[in-house]
Amino acid sequence: MLKKHLILPRGLLVFSFVDVALMSIVWVVEAPYLRLLGFTPLEYGILGSIMAVTSLAGLVTVGWLTDRFKAVPLIVLSLLLRLLCLILLVTGVKELIYLSAGIGGFASPLLWVPFEVLISRIVEKERYHYAYPYIHAFTQVGNAIGAYSGWIPELTSKAYGMNILELYRLTIIVSAFAALLLIPLLRGIKEQHPTQAKGGRLLDTIRSVPRDVWRVMGKLALAEALIGLGASISIHNISYYFILKYKVGSGGLGTLYGSENLVMAFLMLLLPKLSERLGGCFRFNNTFKYF
């Protein structure tokens, strides 16, 4: 079923799977790493705020950039910025870690927005509702594997008596550089349907948007802002909460997040057929039309 409905370059599949696995390892070790460095709950929350602000700045510009440039070079640029972010993180210097959060926040949408657009340029529109859930199910499995790998530094520390802080630092930096080895996988990807919008500065593009579109975008933005507020309070801080309350490390966090990702991967495989039955698209003369 996957092969029938999901036609994506093998290099892109391998890239997405391995990249999310590597960054999932970083995700589960980051909170215990910062805790061992002496970051307080307030300081940990400030890091999240910095990332949110710079991520917003990235979102404002990345869509405009993706319309004018091919997606693959933007993805490569995001990987380089992420490498710089993680190098600053492993220094252990608080000021540089705050800078790391700022760079990381900006680099995040510079990766996932072009990635989403890239899929739309290499997959037929009629297969979008298969391609997106399936590729995300694939990456969720990668997320799970990376999360479960959070046990590696903990078990290594217990088995060989190594400093867990240094193992966390090593895990982060190795994952960061390993991600660069994935760049050659993107070289053979041809964007068949690039937007390549011509002319126009960012401000001119913003001014050209019709008022009725701004109204719809405003309502969506308000809803997303409320969701984002709850997500920022919970998702960003929950790792630190579990560390303080239950004294868990990267292994315990990895088990939690890995299991969650596997469930999400399974549910995503059900979404295309569910979408056809309940909404989001409808069949007309054996083709799919979208609302």
Number of C-alpha atoms within 10 A of each C-alpha: 6 11 7 7 16 19 15 15 17 12 17 20 16 16 20 20 22 19 23 22 25 24 19 26 26 26 21 28 28 22 24 25 24 21 17 13 13 13 16 13 14 10 14 18 17 14 20 20 18 19 23 19 15 20 21 15 14 19 18 13 14 21 16 16 17 23 16 16 15 20 24 21 16 21 23 18 14 22 24 16 21 27 24 16 23 23 19 21 25 21 12 15 12 16 11 16 20 21 18 24 26 21 24 26 27 25 27 21 23 28 22 16 18 24 19 12 20 23 22 19 18 17 21 13 16 16 16 18 20 24 22 20 19 22 21 17 23 21 24 26 22 25 31 26 25 26 32 23 23 26 21 15 24 21 14 14 17 11 9 8 9 14 13 19 19 14 17 26 21 14 20 25 17 13 19 23 18 15 20 15 11 19 17 11 16 19 12 11 15 14 17 11 15 18 14 12 12 8 9 12 9 13 8 10 11 12 9 9 10 9 10 9 9 13 11 10 12 12 11 11 14 11 11 12 12 11 11 15 10 12 13 16 13 12 12 17 17 15 23 24 15 16 17 14 8 10 11 16 25 28 20 21 24 26 19 16 21 25 17 15 21 20 14 16 23 15 12 20 19 14 17 20 12 12 14 14 12 10 11 14 17 15 12 8 6 8 11 17 13 12 7
